[in-house]
Amino acid sequence: MINIYICEDDPKQLQQLQQIINAVIVDHQLDMDIGLASQDPHELFDQIKIHRPERAIYILDIALHSDLNGIQLADRIRNLGGWIEVNI
């Protein structure tokens, strides 16, 4: 299974992303699940640090209203040994 981790500080956009991703997973019968969808980059990083997923997709908002932005979060995840796939 591939876990999908989402960090988006706007609650409406976070909800929309979850709905779209869940619909694609169901429609295509993918072996995927949302591991965590959070507005807090620290919460997301802590979960990734604890679980250390071998295979994961990260969808990160760049401009988070936090002391940690999406690029910094991606860098921390990369330093754990994870891979980052960026789609712009």
HTML snippet that shows the backbone in 3Dmol.js (N, CA, C, O; Angstrom):
<script src="https://3Dmol.org/build/3Dmol-min.js"></script>
<div id="view" style="width:600px;height:400px;position:relative"></div>
<script>
const pdb = `
ATOM      1  N   MET A   1       0.838  -1.181   0.000  1.00  0.00           N
ATOM      2  CA  MET A   1       0.000   0.000   0.000  1.00  0.00           C
ATOM      3  C   MET A   1       0.880   1.241   0.000  1.00  0.00           C
ATOM      4  O   MET A   1       1.929   1.282   0.644  1.00  0.00           O
ATOM      5  N   ILE A   2       0.435   2.241  -0.729  1.00  0.00           N
ATOM      6  CA  ILE A   2       1.109   3.536  -0.757  1.00  0.00           C
ATOM      7  C   ILE A   2       0.262   4.521   0.051  1.00  0.00           C
ATOM      8  O   ILE A   2      -0.928   4.697  -0.209  1.00  0.00           O
ATOM      9  N   ASN A   3       0.896   5.152   1.027  1.00  0.00           N
ATOM     10  CA  ASN A   3       0.213   6.174   1.809  1.00  0.00           C
ATOM     11  C   ASN A   3       0.432   7.540   1.172  1.00  0.00           C
ATOM     12  O   ASN A   3       1.496   7.827   0.623  1.00  0.00           O
ATOM     13  N   ILE A   4      -0.592   8.367   1.258  1.00  0.00           N
ATOM     14  CA  ILE A   4      -0.542   9.726   0.737  1.00  0.00           C
ATOM     15  C   ILE A   4      -0.614  10.665   1.937  1.00  0.00           C
ATOM     16  O   ILE A   4      -1.509  10.559   2.776  1.00  0.00           O
ATOM     17  N   TYR A   5       0.340  11.577   2.000  1.00  0.00           N
ATOM     18  CA  TYR A   5       0.387  12.555   3.082  1.00  0.00           C
ATOM     19  C   TYR A   5       0.144  13.938   2.487  1.00  0.00           C
ATOM     20  O   TYR A   5       0.789  14.337   1.517  1.00  0.00           O
ATOM     21  N   ILE A   6      -0.800  14.660   3.087  1.00  0.00           N
ATOM     22  CA  ILE A   6      -1.192  15.973   2.573  1.00  0.00           C
ATOM     23  C   ILE A   6      -0.983  17.018   3.671  1.00  0.00           C
ATOM     24  O   ILE A   6      -1.394  16.823   4.815  1.00  0.00           O
ATOM     25  N   CYS A   7      -0.342  18.123   3.306  1.00  0.00           N
ATOM     26  CA  CYS A   7      -0.233  19.251   4.219  1.00  0.00           C
ATOM     27  C   CYS A   7      -0.715  20.492   3.481  1.00  0.00           C
ATOM     28  O   CYS A   7      -0.084  20.955   2.530  1.00  0.00           O
ATOM     29  N   GLU A   8      -1.828  21.012   3.932  1.00  0.00           N
ATOM     30  CA  GLU A   8      -2.466  22.196   3.327  1.00  0.00           C
ATOM     31  C   GLU A   8      -3.107  22.972   4.469  1.00  0.00           C
ATOM     32  O   GLU A   8      -3.935  22.433   5.203  1.00  0.00           O
ATOM     33  N   ASP A   9      -2.725  24.243   4.619  1.00  0.00           N
ATOM     34  CA  ASP A   9      -3.225  25.016   5.754  1.00  0.00           C
ATOM     35  C   ASP A   9      -4.633  25.577   5.565  1.00  0.00           C
ATOM     36  O   ASP A   9      -5.263  25.978   6.543  1.00  0.00           O
ATOM     37  N   ASP A  10      -5.130  25.613   4.358  1.00  0.00           N
ATOM     38  CA  ASP A  10      -6.491  26.082   4.109  1.00  0.00           C
ATOM     39  C   ASP A  10      -7.452  24.903   4.281  1.00  0.00           C
ATOM     40  O   ASP A  10      -7.370  23.935   3.525  1.00  0.00           O
ATOM     41  N   PRO A  11      -8.362  24.966   5.260  1.00  0.00           N
ATOM     42  CA  PRO A  11      -9.240  23.825   5.537  1.00  0.00           C
ATOM     43  C   PRO A  11     -10.112  23.398   4.357  1.00  0.00           C
ATOM     44  O   PRO A  11     -10.335  22.205   4.148  1.00  0.00           O
ATOM     45  N   LYS A  12     -10.608  24.377   3.580  1.00  0.00           N
ATOM     46  CA  LYS A  12     -11.444  24.036   2.417  1.00  0.00           C
ATOM     47  C   LYS A  12     -10.625  23.300   1.361  1.00  0.00           C
ATOM     48  O   LYS A  12     -11.077  22.297   0.809  1.00  0.00           O
ATOM     49  N   GLN A  13      -9.430  23.794   1.083  1.00  0.00           N
ATOM     50  CA  GLN A  13      -8.584  23.136   0.088  1.00  0.00           C
ATOM     51  C   GLN A  13      -8.142  21.764   0.564  1.00  0.00           C
ATOM     52  O   GLN A  13      -8.046  20.833  -0.236  1.00  0.00           O
ATOM     53  N   LEU A  14      -7.873  21.625   1.853  1.00  0.00           N
ATOM     54  CA  LEU A  14      -7.501  20.325   2.410  1.00  0.00           C
ATOM     55  C   LEU A  14      -8.637  19.320   2.221  1.00  0.00           C
ATOM     56  O   LEU A  14      -8.408  18.179   1.818  1.00  0.00           O
ATOM     57  N   GLN A  15      -9.849  19.749   2.513  1.00  0.00           N
ATOM     58  CA  GLN A  15     -11.013  18.876   2.349  1.00  0.00           C
ATOM     59  C   GLN A  15     -11.214  18.504   0.876  1.00  0.00           C
ATOM     60  O   GLN A  15     -11.496  17.347   0.563  1.00  0.00           O
ATOM     61  N   GLN A  16     -11.070  19.471  -0.019  1.00  0.00           N
ATOM     62  CA  GLN A  16     -11.217  19.194  -1.448  1.00  0.00           C
ATOM     63  C   GLN A  16     -10.160  18.205  -1.939  1.00  0.00           C
ATOM     64  O   GLN A  16     -10.476  17.289  -2.698  1.00  0.00           O
ATOM     65  N   LEU A  17      -8.923  18.381  -1.518  1.00  0.00           N
ATOM     66  CA  LEU A  17      -7.867  17.454  -1.900  1.00  0.00           C
ATOM     67  C   LEU A  17      -8.183  16.033  -1.429  1.00  0.00           C
ATOM     68  O   LEU A  17      -8.019  15.071  -2.178  1.00  0.00           O
ATOM     69  N   GLN A  18      -8.636  15.916  -0.188  1.00  0.00           N
ATOM     70  CA  GLN A  18      -8.991  14.599   0.342  1.00  0.00           C
ATOM     71  C   GLN A  18     -10.110  13.957  -0.476  1.00  0.00           C
ATOM     72  O   GLN A  18     -10.043  12.772  -0.800  1.00  0.00           O
ATOM     73  N   GLN A  19     -11.127  14.733  -0.806  1.00  0.00           N
ATOM     74  CA  GLN A  19     -12.250  14.199  -1.576  1.00  0.00           C
ATOM     75  C   GLN A  19     -11.811  13.747  -2.963  1.00  0.00           C
ATOM     76  O   GLN A  19     -12.202  12.674  -3.421  1.00  0.00           O
ATOM     77  N   ILE A  20     -11.012  14.550  -3.623  1.00  0.00           N
ATOM     78  CA  ILE A  20     -10.538  14.202  -4.965  1.00  0.00           C
ATOM     79  C   ILE A  20      -9.675  12.950  -4.914  1.00  0.00           C
ATOM     80  O   ILE A  20      -9.861  12.031  -5.711  1.00  0.00           O
ATOM     81  N   ILE A  21      -8.738  12.913  -3.985  1.00  0.00           N
ATOM     82  CA  ILE A  21      -7.835  11.764  -3.874  1.00  0.00           C
ATOM     83  C   ILE A  21      -8.612  10.500  -3.537  1.00  0.00           C
ATOM     84  O   ILE A  21      -8.370   9.451  -4.135  1.00  0.00           O
ATOM     85  N   ASN A  22      -9.533  10.579  -2.595  1.00  0.00           N
ATOM     86  CA  ASN A  22     -10.333   9.403  -2.241  1.00  0.00           C
ATOM     87  C   ASN A  22     -11.160   8.913  -3.426  1.00  0.00           C
ATOM     88  O   ASN A  22     -11.296   7.706  -3.630  1.00  0.00           O
ATOM     89  N   ALA A  23     -11.716   9.844  -4.210  1.00  0.00           N
ATOM     90  CA  ALA A  23     -12.508   9.452  -5.381  1.00  0.00           C
ATOM     91  C   ALA A  23     -11.634   8.737  -6.413  1.00  0.00           C
ATOM     92  O   ALA A  23     -12.056   7.735  -6.990  1.00  0.00           O
ATOM     93  N   VAL A  24     -10.432   9.239  -6.646  1.00  0.00           N
ATOM     94  CA  VAL A  24      -9.523   8.599  -7.605  1.00  0.00           C
ATOM     95  C   VAL A  24      -9.124   7.209  -7.113  1.00  0.00           C
ATOM     96  O   VAL A  24      -9.082   6.259  -7.895  1.00  0.00           O
ATOM     97  N   ILE A  25      -8.837   7.093  -5.834  1.00  0.00           N
ATOM     98  CA  ILE A  25      -8.460   5.792  -5.262  1.00  0.00           C
ATOM     99  C   ILE A  25      -9.580   4.779  -5.465  1.00  0.00           C
ATOM    100  O   ILE A  25      -9.330   3.650  -5.884  1.00  0.00           O
ATOM    101  N   VAL A  26     -10.808   5.179  -5.170  1.00  0.00           N
ATOM    102  CA  VAL A  26     -11.956   4.279  -5.309  1.00  0.00           C
ATOM    103  C   VAL A  26     -12.232   3.967  -6.778  1.00  0.00           C
ATOM    104  O   VAL A  26     -12.406   2.805  -7.145  1.00  0.00           O
ATOM    105  N   ASP A  27     -12.274   4.999  -7.616  1.00  0.00           N
ATOM    106  CA  ASP A  27     -12.585   4.812  -9.040  1.00  0.00           C
ATOM    107  C   ASP A  27     -11.600   3.889  -9.740  1.00  0.00           C
ATOM    108  O   ASP A  27     -11.986   3.097 -10.600  1.00  0.00           O
ATOM    109  N   HIS A  28     -10.341   3.990  -9.374  1.00  0.00           N
ATOM    110  CA  HIS A  28      -9.297   3.202 -10.048  1.00  0.00           C
ATOM    111  C   HIS A  28      -8.845   1.986  -9.235  1.00  0.00           C
ATOM    112  O   HIS A  28      -7.927   1.266  -9.629  1.00  0.00           O
ATOM    113  N   GLN A  29      -9.508   1.770  -8.094  1.00  0.00           N
ATOM    114  CA  GLN A  29      -9.208   0.638  -7.217  1.00  0.00           C
ATOM    115  C   GLN A  29      -7.712   0.550  -6.925  1.00  0.00           C
ATOM    116  O   GLN A  29      -7.091  -0.500  -7.090  1.00  0.00           O
ATOM    117  N   LEU A  30      -7.159   1.660  -6.494  1.00  0.00           N
ATOM    118  CA  LEU A  30      -5.730   1.747  -6.226  1.00  0.00           C
ATOM    119  C   LEU A  30      -5.406   1.246  -4.820  1.00  0.00           C
ATOM    120  O   LEU A  30      -6.211   1.376  -3.898  1.00  0.00           O
ATOM    121  N   ASP A  31      -4.235   0.682  -4.677  1.00  0.00           N
ATOM    122  CA  ASP A  31      -3.770   0.220  -3.372  1.00  0.00           C
ATOM    123  C   ASP A  31      -3.095   1.394  -2.661  1.00  0.00           C
ATOM    124  O   ASP A  31      -1.889   1.391  -2.414  1.00  0.00           O
ATOM    125  N   MET A  32      -3.911   2.389  -2.344  1.00  0.00           N
ATOM    126  CA  MET A  32      -3.453   3.623  -1.715  1.00  0.00           C
ATOM    127  C   MET A  32      -4.435   4.033  -0.639  1.00  0.00           C
ATOM    128  O   MET A  32      -5.594   3.617  -0.632  1.00  0.00           O
ATOM    129  N   ASP A  33      -3.945   4.859   0.267  1.00  0.00           N
ATOM    130  CA  ASP A  33      -4.798   5.414   1.306  1.00  0.00           C
ATOM    131  C   ASP A  33      -4.179   6.724   1.776  1.00  0.00           C
ATOM    132  O   ASP A  33      -2.970   6.925   1.655  1.00  0.00           O
ATOM    133  N   ILE A  34      -4.998   7.599   2.304  1.00  0.00           N
ATOM    134  CA  ILE A  34      -4.480   8.831   2.874  1.00  0.00           C
ATOM    135  C   ILE A  34      -3.950   8.495   4.268  1.00  0.00           C
ATOM    136  O   ILE A  34      -4.705   8.141   5.173  1.00  0.00           O
ATOM    137  N   GLY A  35      -2.627   8.617   4.410  1.00  0.00           N
ATOM    138  CA  GLY A  35      -1.994   8.331   5.702  1.00  0.00           C
ATOM    139  C   GLY A  35      -2.299   9.423   6.710  1.00  0.00           C
ATOM    140  O   GLY A  35      -2.579   9.146   7.876  1.00  0.00           O
ATOM    141  N   LEU A  36      -2.242  10.667   6.251  1.00  0.00           N
ATOM    142  CA  LEU A  36      -2.575  11.802   7.105  1.00  0.00           C
ATOM    143  C   LEU A  36      -2.823  13.018   6.229  1.00  0.00           C
ATOM    144  O   LEU A  36      -2.095  13.265   5.268  1.00  0.00           O
ATOM    145  N   ALA A  37      -3.846  13.766   6.568  1.00  0.00           N
ATOM    146  CA  ALA A  37      -4.126  15.059   5.948  1.00  0.00           C
ATOM    147  C   ALA A  37      -4.165  16.060   7.093  1.00  0.00           C
ATOM    148  O   ALA A  37      -5.001  15.954   7.990  1.00  0.00           O
ATOM    149  N   SER A  38      -3.264  17.023   7.060  1.00  0.00           N
ATOM    150  CA  SER A  38      -3.129  17.936   8.194  1.00  0.00           C
ATOM    151  C   SER A  38      -2.871  19.360   7.731  1.00  0.00           C
ATOM    152  O   SER A  38      -2.318  19.598   6.657  1.00  0.00           O
ATOM    153  N   GLN A  39      -3.284  20.294   8.565  1.00  0.00           N
ATOM    154  CA  GLN A  39      -2.976  21.701   8.345  1.00  0.00           C
ATOM    155  C   GLN A  39      -1.635  22.061   8.985  1.00  0.00           C
ATOM    156  O   GLN A  39      -1.081  23.126   8.711  1.00  0.00           O
ATOM    157  N   ASP A  40      -1.121  21.186   9.825  1.00  0.00           N
ATOM    158  CA  ASP A  40       0.071  21.446  10.622  1.00  0.00           C
ATOM    159  C   ASP A  40       1.274  20.668  10.084  1.00  0.00           C
ATOM    160  O   ASP A  40       1.294  19.440  10.173  1.00  0.00           O
ATOM    161  N   PRO A  41       2.280  21.357   9.528  1.00  0.00           N
ATOM    162  CA  PRO A  41       3.436  20.651   8.984  1.00  0.00           C
ATOM    163  C   PRO A  41       4.217  19.877  10.042  1.00  0.00           C
ATOM    164  O   PRO A  41       4.825  18.853   9.731  1.00  0.00           O
ATOM    165  N   HIS A  42       4.207  20.348  11.276  1.00  0.00           N
ATOM    166  CA  HIS A  42       4.915  19.641  12.341  1.00  0.00           C
ATOM    167  C   HIS A  42       4.240  18.305  12.659  1.00  0.00           C
ATOM    168  O   HIS A  42       4.915  17.301  12.886  1.00  0.00           O
ATOM    169  N   GLU A  43       2.919  18.300  12.673  1.00  0.00           N
ATOM    170  CA  GLU A  43       2.176  17.052  12.898  1.00  0.00           C
ATOM    171  C   GLU A  43       2.474  16.051  11.783  1.00  0.00           C
ATOM    172  O   GLU A  43       2.720  14.874  12.044  1.00  0.00           O
ATOM    173  N   LEU A  44       2.449  16.527  10.547  1.00  0.00           N
ATOM    174  CA  LEU A  44       2.714  15.648   9.414  1.00  0.00           C
ATOM    175  C   LEU A  44       4.133  15.083   9.491  1.00  0.00           C
ATOM    176  O   LEU A  44       4.330  13.883   9.301  1.00  0.00           O
ATOM    177  N   PHE A  45       5.116  15.933   9.766  1.00  0.00           N
ATOM    178  CA  PHE A  45       6.493  15.468   9.853  1.00  0.00           C
ATOM    179  C   PHE A  45       6.677  14.459  10.986  1.00  0.00           C
ATOM    180  O   PHE A  45       7.374  13.457  10.820  1.00  0.00           O
ATOM    181  N   ASP A  46       6.057  14.721  12.129  1.00  0.00           N
ATOM    182  CA  ASP A  46       6.161  13.780  13.252  1.00  0.00           C
ATOM    183  C   ASP A  46       5.617  12.406  12.885  1.00  0.00           C
ATOM    184  O   ASP A  46       6.209  11.388  13.244  1.00  0.00           O
ATOM    185  N   GLN A  47       4.491  12.370  12.170  1.00  0.00           N
ATOM    186  CA  GLN A  47       3.917  11.090  11.742  1.00  0.00           C
ATOM    187  C   GLN A  47       4.844  10.358  10.770  1.00  0.00           C
ATOM    188  O   GLN A  47       5.024   9.144  10.869  1.00  0.00           O
ATOM    189  N   ILE A  48       5.420  11.094   9.847  1.00  0.00           N
ATOM    190  CA  ILE A  48       6.332  10.486   8.873  1.00  0.00           C
ATOM    191  C   ILE A  48       7.584   9.981   9.580  1.00  0.00           C
ATOM    192  O   ILE A  48       8.096   8.909   9.260  1.00  0.00           O
ATOM    193  N   LYS A  49       8.077  10.760  10.545  1.00  0.00           N
ATOM    194  CA  LYS A  49       9.267  10.375  11.293  1.00  0.00           C
ATOM    195  C   LYS A  49       9.014   9.097  12.101  1.00  0.00           C
ATOM    196  O   LYS A  49       9.900   8.249  12.208  1.00  0.00           O
ATOM    197  N   ILE A  50       7.839   8.958  12.655  1.00  0.00           N
ATOM    198  CA  ILE A  50       7.488   7.771  13.447  1.00  0.00           C
ATOM    199  C   ILE A  50       7.300   6.553  12.551  1.00  0.00           C
ATOM    200  O   ILE A  50       7.844   5.485  12.835  1.00  0.00           O
ATOM    201  N   HIS A  51       6.533   6.703  11.470  1.00  0.00           N
ATOM    202  CA  HIS A  51       6.152   5.554  10.638  1.00  0.00           C
ATOM    203  C   HIS A  51       7.156   5.225   9.533  1.00  0.00           C
ATOM    204  O   HIS A  51       7.217   4.085   9.073  1.00  0.00           O
ATOM    205  N   ARG A  52       7.937   6.209   9.109  1.00  0.00           N
ATOM    206  CA  ARG A  52       8.948   6.009   8.061  1.00  0.00           C
ATOM    207  C   ARG A  52       8.432   5.154   6.896  1.00  0.00           C
ATOM    208  O   ARG A  52       8.953   4.067   6.646  1.00  0.00           O
ATOM    209  N   PRO A  53       7.418   5.640   6.190  1.00  0.00           N
ATOM    210  CA  PRO A  53       6.850   4.837   5.100  1.00  0.00           C
ATOM    211  C   PRO A  53       7.886   4.573   4.002  1.00  0.00           C
ATOM    212  O   PRO A  53       8.639   5.465   3.613  1.00  0.00           O
ATOM    213  N   GLU A  54       7.907   3.340   3.517  1.00  0.00           N
ATOM    214  CA  GLU A  54       8.819   2.990   2.422  1.00  0.00           C
ATOM    215  C   GLU A  54       8.359   3.604   1.108  1.00  0.00           C
ATOM    216  O   GLU A  54       9.169   4.057   0.299  1.00  0.00           O
ATOM    217  N   ARG A  55       7.056   3.609   0.912  1.00  0.00           N
ATOM    218  CA  ARG A  55       6.469   4.164  -0.318  1.00  0.00           C
ATOM    219  C   ARG A  55       5.389   5.149   0.086  1.00  0.00           C
ATOM    220  O   ARG A  55       4.451   4.803   0.804  1.00  0.00           O
ATOM    221  N   ALA A  56       5.533   6.382  -0.383  1.00  0.00           N
ATOM    222  CA  ALA A  56       4.556   7.405  -0.015  1.00  0.00           C
ATOM    223  C   ALA A  56       4.538   8.502  -1.067  1.00  0.00           C
ATOM    224  O   ALA A  56       5.495   8.700  -1.815  1.00  0.00           O
ATOM    225  N   ILE A  57       3.432   9.192  -1.095  1.00  0.00           N
ATOM    226  CA  ILE A  57       3.272  10.379  -1.934  1.00  0.00           C
ATOM    227  C   ILE A  57       3.003  11.541  -0.986  1.00  0.00           C
ATOM    228  O   ILE A  57       2.177  11.443  -0.079  1.00  0.00           O
ATOM    229  N   TYR A  58       3.717  12.645  -1.214  1.00  0.00           N
ATOM    230  CA  TYR A  58       3.563  13.823  -0.373  1.00  0.00           C
ATOM    231  C   TYR A  58       3.002  14.966  -1.210  1.00  0.00           C
ATOM    232  O   TYR A  58       3.562  15.332  -2.243  1.00  0.00           O
ATOM    233  N   ILE A  59       1.899  15.517  -0.753  1.00  0.00           N
ATOM    234  CA  ILE A  59       1.296  16.679  -1.395  1.00  0.00           C
ATOM    235  C   ILE A  59       1.396  17.812  -0.380  1.00  0.00           C
ATOM    236  O   ILE A  59       0.686  17.837   0.625  1.00  0.00           O
ATOM    237  N   LEU A  60       2.297  18.748  -0.671  1.00  0.00           N
ATOM    238  CA  LEU A  60       2.621  19.783   0.302  1.00  0.00           C
ATOM    239  C   LEU A  60       2.348  21.166  -0.260  1.00  0.00           C
ATOM    240  O   LEU A  60       2.831  21.519  -1.336  1.00  0.00           O
ATOM    241  N   ASP A  61       1.569  21.943   0.477  1.00  0.00           N
ATOM    242  CA  ASP A  61       1.379  23.351   0.137  1.00  0.00           C
ATOM    243  C   ASP A  61       2.711  24.058   0.397  1.00  0.00           C
ATOM    244  O   ASP A  61       3.369  23.782   1.400  1.00  0.00           O
ATOM    245  N   ILE A  62       3.100  24.937  -0.468  1.00  0.00           N
ATOM    246  CA  ILE A  62       4.376  25.637  -0.302  1.00  0.00           C
ATOM    247  C   ILE A  62       4.268  26.740   0.744  1.00  0.00           C
ATOM    248  O   ILE A  62       5.116  26.846   1.630  1.00  0.00           O
ATOM    249  N   ALA A  63       3.231  27.556   0.643  1.00  0.00           N
ATOM    250  CA  ALA A  63       3.080  28.713   1.533  1.00  0.00           C
ATOM    251  C   ALA A  63       2.176  28.363   2.713  1.00  0.00           C
ATOM    252  O   ALA A  63       0.999  28.723   2.735  1.00  0.00           O
ATOM    253  N   LEU A  64       2.733  27.669   3.678  1.00  0.00           N
ATOM    254  CA  LEU A  64       1.978  27.320   4.886  1.00  0.00           C
ATOM    255  C   LEU A  64       2.084  28.470   5.883  1.00  0.00           C
ATOM    256  O   LEU A  64       3.131  29.110   5.989  1.00  0.00           O
ATOM    257  N   HIS A  65       1.023  28.726   6.599  1.00  0.00           N
ATOM    258  CA  HIS A  65       1.057  29.764   7.628  1.00  0.00           C
ATOM    259  C   HIS A  65       1.618  29.152   8.902  1.00  0.00           C
ATOM    260  O   HIS A  65       0.893  28.893   9.862  1.00  0.00           O
ATOM    261  N   SER A  66       2.920  28.929   8.884  1.00  0.00           N
ATOM    262  CA  SER A  66       3.609  28.265   9.983  1.00  0.00           C
ATOM    263  C   SER A  66       5.066  28.707   9.941  1.00  0.00           C
ATOM    264  O   SER A  66       5.498  29.363   8.994  1.00  0.00           O
ATOM    265  N   ASP A  67       5.810  28.346  10.964  1.00  0.00           N
ATOM    266  CA  ASP A  67       7.244  28.622  10.949  1.00  0.00           C
ATOM    267  C   ASP A  67       7.979  27.665  10.013  1.00  0.00           C
ATOM    268  O   ASP A  67       9.178  27.821   9.781  1.00  0.00           O
ATOM    269  N   LEU A  68       7.264  26.677   9.476  1.00  0.00           N
ATOM    270  CA  LEU A  68       7.815  25.679   8.565  1.00  0.00           C
ATOM    271  C   LEU A  68       7.003  25.708   7.274  1.00  0.00           C
ATOM    272  O   LEU A  68       5.809  25.411   7.291  1.00  0.00           O
ATOM    273  N   ASN A  69       7.639  26.065   6.147  1.00  0.00           N
ATOM    274  CA  ASN A  69       6.904  26.091   4.883  1.00  0.00           C
ATOM    275  C   ASN A  69       7.024  24.738   4.172  1.00  0.00           C
ATOM    276  O   ASN A  69       7.723  23.843   4.646  1.00  0.00           O
ATOM    277  N   GLY A  70       6.355  24.598   3.061  1.00  0.00           N
ATOM    278  CA  GLY A  70       6.312  23.321   2.354  1.00  0.00           C
ATOM    279  C   GLY A  70       7.661  22.885   1.811  1.00  0.00           C
ATOM    280  O   GLY A  70       7.944  21.688   1.758  1.00  0.00           O
ATOM    281  N   ILE A  71       8.493  23.825   1.410  1.00  0.00           N
ATOM    282  CA  ILE A  71       9.829  23.476   0.901  1.00  0.00           C
ATOM    283  C   ILE A  71      10.703  22.969   2.041  1.00  0.00           C
ATOM    284  O   ILE A  71      11.441  21.996   1.883  1.00  0.00           O
ATOM    285  N   GLN A  72      10.617  23.634   3.191  1.00  0.00           N
ATOM    286  CA  GLN A  72      11.387  23.182   4.353  1.00  0.00           C
ATOM    287  C   GLN A  72      10.899  21.808   4.813  1.00  0.00           C
ATOM    288  O   GLN A  72      11.700  20.950   5.184  1.00  0.00           O
ATOM    289  N   LEU A  73       9.593  21.609   4.786  1.00  0.00           N
ATOM    290  CA  LEU A  73       9.025  20.313   5.156  1.00  0.00           C
ATOM    291  C   LEU A  73       9.511  19.226   4.204  1.00  0.00           C
ATOM    292  O   LEU A  73       9.894  18.141   4.642  1.00  0.00           O
ATOM    293  N   ALA A  74       9.497  19.512   2.911  1.00  0.00           N
ATOM    294  CA  ALA A  74       9.984  18.547   1.925  1.00  0.00           C
ATOM    295  C   ALA A  74      11.451  18.209   2.173  1.00  0.00           C
ATOM    296  O   ALA A  74      11.852  17.052   2.051  1.00  0.00           O
ATOM    297  N   ASP A  75      12.242  19.206   2.518  1.00  0.00           N
ATOM    298  CA  ASP A  75      13.659  18.987   2.796  1.00  0.00           C
ATOM    299  C   ASP A  75      13.838  18.080   4.012  1.00  0.00           C
ATOM    300  O   ASP A  75      14.687  17.189   3.998  1.00  0.00           O
ATOM    301  N   ARG A  76      13.052  18.297   5.055  1.00  0.00           N
ATOM    302  CA  ARG A  76      13.134  17.445   6.249  1.00  0.00           C
ATOM    303  C   ARG A  76      12.742  16.001   5.918  1.00  0.00           C
ATOM    304  O   ARG A  76      13.376  15.053   6.381  1.00  0.00           O
ATOM    305  N   ILE A  77      11.700  15.852   5.120  1.00  0.00           N
ATOM    306  CA  ILE A  77      11.272  14.504   4.722  1.00  0.00           C
ATOM    307  C   ILE A  77      12.376  13.845   3.903  1.00  0.00           C
ATOM    308  O   ILE A  77      12.693  12.677   4.126  1.00  0.00           O
ATOM    309  N   ARG A  78      12.956  14.566   2.973  1.00  0.00           N
ATOM    310  CA  ARG A  78      14.041  14.035   2.136  1.00  0.00           C
ATOM    311  C   ARG A  78      15.214  13.591   3.009  1.00  0.00           C
ATOM    312  O   ARG A  78      15.820  12.552   2.748  1.00  0.00           O
ATOM    313  N   ASN A  79      15.535  14.364   4.036  1.00  0.00           N
ATOM    314  CA  ASN A  79      16.651  14.027   4.924  1.00  0.00           C
ATOM    315  C   ASN A  79      16.389  12.765   5.737  1.00  0.00           C
ATOM    316  O   ASN A  79      17.324  12.151   6.250  1.00  0.00           O
ATOM    317  N   LEU A  80      15.115  12.372   5.857  1.00  0.00           N
ATOM    318  CA  LEU A  80      14.781  11.101   6.520  1.00  0.00           C
ATOM    319  C   LEU A  80      15.018   9.918   5.591  1.00  0.00           C
ATOM    320  O   LEU A  80      14.993   8.765   6.022  1.00  0.00           O
ATOM    321  N   GLY A  81      15.249  10.209   4.315  1.00  0.00           N
ATOM    322  CA  GLY A  81      15.462   9.140   3.345  1.00  0.00           C
ATOM    323  C   GLY A  81      14.269   8.944   2.437  1.00  0.00           C
ATOM    324  O   GLY A  81      14.262   8.023   1.621  1.00  0.00           O
ATOM    325  N   GLY A  82      13.245   9.800   2.559  1.00  0.00           N
ATOM    326  CA  GLY A  82      12.063   9.683   1.688  1.00  0.00           C
ATOM    327  C   GLY A  82      12.303  10.369   0.356  1.00  0.00           C
ATOM    328  O   GLY A  82      13.191  11.214   0.236  1.00  0.00           O
ATOM    329  N   TRP A  83      11.529  10.014  -0.624  1.00  0.00           N
ATOM    330  CA  TRP A  83      11.601  10.627  -1.952  1.00  0.00           C
ATOM    331  C   TRP A  83      10.459  11.609  -2.083  1.00  0.00           C
ATOM    332  O   TRP A  83       9.380  11.405  -1.526  1.00  0.00           O
ATOM    333  N   ILE A  84      10.698  12.661  -2.811  1.00  0.00           N
ATOM    334  CA  ILE A  84       9.679  13.692  -3.028  1.00  0.00           C
ATOM    335  C   ILE A  84       9.325  13.702  -4.518  1.00  0.00           C
ATOM    336  O   ILE A  84      10.200  13.798  -5.378  1.00  0.00           O
ATOM    337  N   GLU A  85       8.042  13.603  -4.799  1.00  0.00           N
ATOM    338  CA  GLU A  85       7.547  13.751  -6.169  1.00  0.00           C
ATOM    339  C   GLU A  85       6.836  15.089  -6.231  1.00  0.00           C
ATOM    340  O   GLU A  85       5.883  15.320  -5.487  1.00  0.00           O
ATOM    341  N   VAL A  86       7.281  15.958  -7.096  1.00  0.00           N
ATOM    342  CA  VAL A  86       6.711  17.295  -7.196  1.00  0.00           C
ATOM    343  C   VAL A  86       5.960  17.415  -8.504  1.00  0.00           C
ATOM    344  O   VAL A  86       6.526  17.183  -9.572  1.00  0.00           O
ATOM    345  N   ASN A  87       4.692  17.776  -8.431  1.00  0.00           N
ATOM    346  CA  ASN A  87       3.876  18.089  -9.599  1.00  0.00           C
ATOM    347  C   ASN A  87       3.391  19.510  -9.458  1.00  0.00           C
ATOM    348  O   ASN A  87       2.717  19.852  -8.486  1.00  0.00           O
ATOM    349  N   ILE A  88       3.728  20.331 -10.416  1.00  0.00           N
ATOM    350  CA  ILE A  88       3.313  21.739 -10.327  1.00  0.00           C
ATOM    351  C   ILE A  88       2.341  22.025 -11.455  1.00  0.00           C
ATOM    352  O   ILE A  88       1.856  23.149 -11.583  1.00  0.00           O
TER     353      ILE A  88
END
`;
const viewer = $3Dmol.createViewer("view");
viewer.addModel(pdb, "pdb");
viewer.setStyle({}, {cartoon: {color: "spectrum"}});
viewer.zoomTo();
viewer.render();
</script>
